[in-house]
């Protein structure tokens, strides 16, 4: 029968520190893979969000262009109709029976001439806006193509890194999960809290050259002696990282 696992509570402080150190080593290897990916995942998400926003803008611009084209068309139709009415009213003036009918037709002709002027102005304004919107649309379309090309390259680069590291990362994550189960819950909670507080992910560090291996703050000789004795969990007074003696430790930090 296999020997039963030693309960966490029965472990010595030295054994608990060793468990934490081994967990840190595994997690640091995972961190190195994430560093290899760099900012690529964030850049990919940002580009995807930007392209989505640009496509929304493009759709709105296309709607505005359609409306302006319709405005120009309507104003041209209104102008053509006004000209037809002027021609009709002028012919009717040749057959009027009195001055009152003539004056009424003359007034209608003047109104239609004003309509032509208004239609010309509105059509010109709409055409000017149309040209400006078209320039923005062309520039937006160009930007989208550039961003899509950039996104394609970023994704290709990221996929290559993932392909090369995915197997190793999954295995390391399994090892991390397995190792984390060995660590006392209270210590694990503190480990995760400190690890998440620093960009380099270091929560357990060795004392190097009389200083904390995380923040490099000097550690008094008496405290270094306590750390080497491994009789209690000692954290850095400056950064909160768990400190261990360098003796017999193999680390990448």
C-alpha positions in Angstrom: 0.0 0.0 0.0 1.3 3.4 -0.9 2.3 5.7 1.9 -0.3 8.4 2.7 0.4 12.0 1.9 1.7 14.0 4.8 -1.0 16.5 5.9 -0.1 20.1 5.1 -0.5 21.1 8.8 2.2 18.5 9.8 4.8 19.9 7.4 7.7 21.9 8.8 8.2 25.6 7.9 11.1 24.6 5.7 9.0 22.1 3.8 6.2 24.7 3.3 8.8 27.2 2.1 10.1 24.6 -0.4 6.6 24.0 -1.7 6.1 27.7 -2.3 9.5 28.0 -3.9 8.7 25.1 -6.3 5.3 26.6 -7.1 7.1 30.0 -7.8 9.6 28.3 -10.1 6.8 26.7 -12.2 4.7 29.9 -12.3 7.8 31.9 -13.4 8.3 29.5 -16.3 4.6 30.2 -17.3 5.3 33.9 -17.0 8.3 33.6 -19.4 6.0 32.1 -22.0 3.6 35.1 -21.4 6.5 37.5 -21.8 7.4 35.7 -25.1 3.9 36.5 -26.3 4.5 40.1 -25.1 1.8 42.6 -25.8 0.5 40.7 -28.8 -2.8 39.4 -27.2 -3.6 43.0 -26.1 -2.6 44.4 -29.5 -4.8 41.9 -31.2 -7.8 42.7 -29.0 -7.2 46.5 -29.5 -7.0 46.1 -33.2 -10.2 44.0 -33.3 -12.0 46.7 -31.3 -10.7 49.5 -33.5 -11.7 47.7 -36.7 -15.2 47.1 -35.2 -15.5 50.8 -34.4 -14.2 51.8 -37.9 -16.7 49.5 -39.6 -19.5 51.1 -37.5 -18.3 54.5 -38.6 -18.1 53.3 -42.2 -21.7 52.0 -42.1 -22.9 55.4 -40.7 -21.0 57.3 -43.4 -22.5 55.1 -46.1 -26.0 55.9 -44.7 -25.2 59.6 -44.7 -23.9 59.4 -48.3 -27.0 57.7 -49.4 -29.1 60.4 -47.8 -27.1 63.2 -49.3 -27.3 61.6 -52.8 -31.0 61.4 -52.3 -31.1 65.1 -51.3 -29.2 66.1 -54.5 -31.5 64.0 -56.6 -34.6 65.5 -55.0 -33.3 69.1 -55.4 -32.6 68.4 -59.1 -36.1 67.0 -59.6 -37.6 70.0 -57.8 -35.6 72.4 -60.1 -36.8 70.5 -63.2 -40.4 70.6 -62.0 -40.1 74.4 -61.3 -38.8 75.0 -64.9 -41.7 73.0 -66.3 -44.2 75.0 -64.3 -42.6 78.3 -65.4 -42.9 77.2 -69.0 -46.6 76.2 -68.4 -47.4 79.5 -66.6 -45.7 81.6 -69.3 -47.9 79.9 -72.0 -51.0 80.5 -69.9 -50.1 84.2 -69.7 -50.6 84.4 -73.5 -54.3 83.4 -73.0 -55.3 85.3 -69.9 -58.5 87.4 -70.1 -57.5 90.1 -67.5 -54.7 91.7 -65.6 -55.6 89.8 -62.4 -55.0 86.4 -64.0 -51.8 87.7 -65.6 -50.5 89.0 -62.2 -51.4 85.8 -60.5 -49.5 83.8 -63.1 -46.5 86.2 -62.8 -46.5 85.6 -59.0 -46.4 81.9 -59.6 -43.5 82.2 -62.0 -41.6 84.3 -59.4 -42.2 81.6 -56.8 -40.9 78.9 -59.1 -37.8 81.0 -59.9 -37.2 81.2 -56.1 -37.7 77.5 -55.9 -35.0 77.0 -58.6 -32.6 79.2 -56.6 -33.3 77.4 -53.4 -33.0 74.0 -55.1 -29.6 75.1 -56.6 -28.4 76.2 -53.2 -29.6 73.1 -51.4 -28.2 70.8 -54.1 -24.8 72.6 -54.0 -24.7 72.4 -50.2 -25.6 68.7 -50.3 -23.0 68.0 -53.0 -20.3 69.8 -51.0 -21.2 67.7 -47.9 -21.3 64.6 -50.1 -17.7 65.3 -51.3 -16.4 65.8 -47.8 -18.2 62.7 -46.5 -16.8 60.7 -49.4 -13.2 61.7 -48.5 -13.8 60.6 -45.0 -15.3 57.4 -46.2 -12.3 56.7 -48.5 -9.9 57.5 -45.7 -11.8 55.2 -43.3 -11.9 52.4 -45.8 -8.1 52.8 -46.3 -7.5 52.8 -42.5 -9.6 49.6 -42.1 -7.6 47.8 -44.8 -4.4 48.9 -43.0 -5.6 47.8 -39.6 -6.9 44.4 -41.0 -3.5 43.8 -42.6 -1.8 44.6 -39.3 -4.2 42.4 -37.4 -3.6 39.5 -39.8 0.2 39.8 -39.2 -0.2 40.1 -35.4 -2.5 37.1 -35.3 -0.1 35.1 -37.4 2.7 36.0 -35.1 0.7 35.2 -32.0 -0.6 31.9 -33.4 3.0 30.9 -34.2 4.1 31.5 -30.6 1.0 29.8 -29.2 1.7 26.8 -31.4 5.3 26.6 -30.2 4.5 27.0 -26.5 1.0 25.7 -26.1 2.0 22.2 -25.1 4.6 23.3 -22.7 2.3 25.9 -21.2 -0.5 23.4 -20.6 1.9 21.0 -18.9 3.3 23.8 -16.7 -0.2 24.9 -15.8 -1.0 21.3 -14.8 2.1 21.2 -12.7 1.3 24.5 -11.1 -2.2 23.4 -10.2 -0.9 20.2 -8.8 1.8 22.0 -6.8 -0.7 24.6 -5.6 -2.8 21.9 -4.0 0.1 20.9 -1.8 0.4 24.4 -0.4 -1.4 25.4 2.8 -4.5 27.4 1.9 -3.6 30.5 3.9 -0.1 30.6 2.3 -1.5 30.0 -1.1 -3.9 32.9 -0.8 -1.1 35.2 0.3 1.1 33.9 -2.5 -1.5 34.6 -5.2 -2.2 38.1 -3.7 1.4 39.1 -3.7 2.1 37.5 -7.1 -0.8 39.4 -8.6 0.5 42.7 -7.2 3.7 42.7 -9.2 4.3 42.7 -12.9 7.1 40.1 -12.8 4.8 37.7 -10.8 7.4 37.1 -8.1 5.8 36.3 -4.7 8.6 34.1 -3.3 12.2 35.3 -3.7 15.6 34.4 -2.3 17.9 36.8 -0.4 20.6 37.9 -2.8 23.6 39.9 -1.7 22.0 40.8 1.6 18.9 42.1 -0.2 15.3 41.1 -1.1 15.4 39.3 -4.5 12.2 41.1 -5.5 12.6 44.8 -4.5 16.3 44.7 -3.7 15.8 46.4 -0.3 18.6 45.6 2.2 17.8 43.0 4.8 19.4 43.4 8.3 21.8 40.6 9.3 19.6 39.4 12.2 16.6 39.0 9.9 18.8 37.1 7.4 19.8 34.7 10.1 16.1 34.1 10.9 15.4 33.5 7.2 18.2 30.9 7.1 16.9 29.1 10.1 13.6 28.5 8.3 11.6 28.4 11.5 8.9 30.8 10.4 7.5 32.5 7.2 9.3 35.8 6.8 8.2 38.5 4.3 10.0 41.5 3.0 9.1 44.6 5.0 9.1 46.7 1.9 7.4 44.7 -0.8 5.6 41.9 1.1 7.3 39.0 -0.8 8.0 35.8 1.0 11.8 35.5 1.6 13.8 32.3 1.6 17.5 31.6 2.1 19.5 31.1 -1.2 21.3 28.0 0.2 20.6 24.9 -2.0 18.0 26.7 -4.1 18.0 26.5 -7.8 16.2 29.5 -9.2 15.9 31.5 -12.4 15.1 34.9 -10.7 
